[in-house]
Amino acid sequence: MITPVMITPDWPAPSRVRAAFTLRSGGVSEPPYDSLNLGASVGDSWGAVAENRRRLRERLRLPSEPLWLRQVHGIHVLRADALAAGAPMADADAPIADAAVTPVAGRVLAVQVADCMPVLLCDRQGTMVGAAHAGWRGLSAGVLEAVIGNFPVPATQLTAWLGPTISTAHFEVGEEVRQAFLARDPGATVGFCANPRGRWRCDLYELARRRLSAAGVLDVYGGTWCTYQDAERFFSFRRDGVCGRMAALIWLEPAGPEI
């Protein structure tokens, strides 16, 4: 049986909106980055990462090299409209941001994850797409709201997809994480469950849905995976420490030639 190397989001996006989430198989990286590691700042060799990114472009028939970001768990949104597609670059040379948006066809947005949650968004008319890296820091600080604010249409006209992240059963956090969410949303208590060690189990999917709903995004899909639990398909920083990175990608398909 062939192991799948991608997850295709199951959501009602317009036909010109394309999206994918990579799994850990199908690349050339050696352990502990085995094998489709797309992160260039985790200790893997640049040669392996560049080959993995080449395979990704070929497998998905991407219209351009993805816009790789240097993610810092913040809320800065990069407007990719004026950026030209280029060759694969090391993360040290990539723009600093934790999200990106674009209305430009053929411009591929990407966020890298290994337990943090990737969130993809598009409008119902298929005129703009966005991608966000939403770990607990970015999510609590408002990265989703920042992305939504860059769309030129009301949030009620957006659709979101929540990609693989660490599940409640395996995501233990301290009181400071809980307070970071409660400071902006007192109802966020539903996203936390006390454990016997006096700490909290955190439900990133629930917290993201609350933030999206409060902002006006009601069409939300995905949110059914656990990166920590499924070692065959997913990298997990909490599980393994040193590991590779997966990517969530979204782009607008360029229009074909007129006949």
Phi, psi and omega in degrees: 000135180277128178284127179295150182244000181216154165248127175262119182306134177260089182210158185275054178285152175303156187298332181277353176272121180244144182207155179201156174231125184279149172257180188275351183265160174100009181245197184240358183292145178272160176305144006271015182261012187295129356229336179263061176283126181252000180269131183261007182232029182247005178106353178285159179289143180297326179300318179292317180297315180299320178292321177297319178292325176296317179297322178298312179301319182290316184295320182267357183052049183294142180285347179198168173296132178302150175277097180279135183253153169266100189274136185230019180062037178249201183233012180290132179252124180272125172277110187272008187305315188264000183277134178272145176292144182219195180281162176304140181230151174295151184300331180297337180262357183279155177294145180277118178187161175242010177198161178209153176223155175198144169260003186275122177295139178086356178268115187266121177267148181212142168231142182259142183213159171202052180135322174297158185266129171271137178235125178252142181223151172208162174267160187291342179271351180071039180254347180206148176229159178213157178219138181227141172265108190239074166284183185295326181294309180294320180297314180292329183279343176111028181296325180292317178298324179295319178294312181303322181294346179270352177277141182276009181238161177301149181301334179294346179261011181257154174236139183235150175231127179263118182273179184302134177213177178287138185273167182306319185298336186242000183252091179265131182226167179268178182297331181296328178290314178301315181295327179298324178281318182295334181298330180252343183209094181303334180283357181291357175304333181292345180269007183226143178225126181293143175247172185296345181269009180077017177244192187232142168267130189248131180256093181297324179298314180297317181295321178293318179298321178297315180296316179297315180298316179298328180278347178112358180272109185256340179268097185233131184232173180080204177079042183232010186246166171225114181292326182292318187284328187256082183289338181290325185257332191237144164285149177213117179293320180294327181281316191247343184076272176276123182196175179276187179230139173265174181220141169256130185234146176210143179201163174263126181293129177298148178292142179284169179294141178290141180258000000 
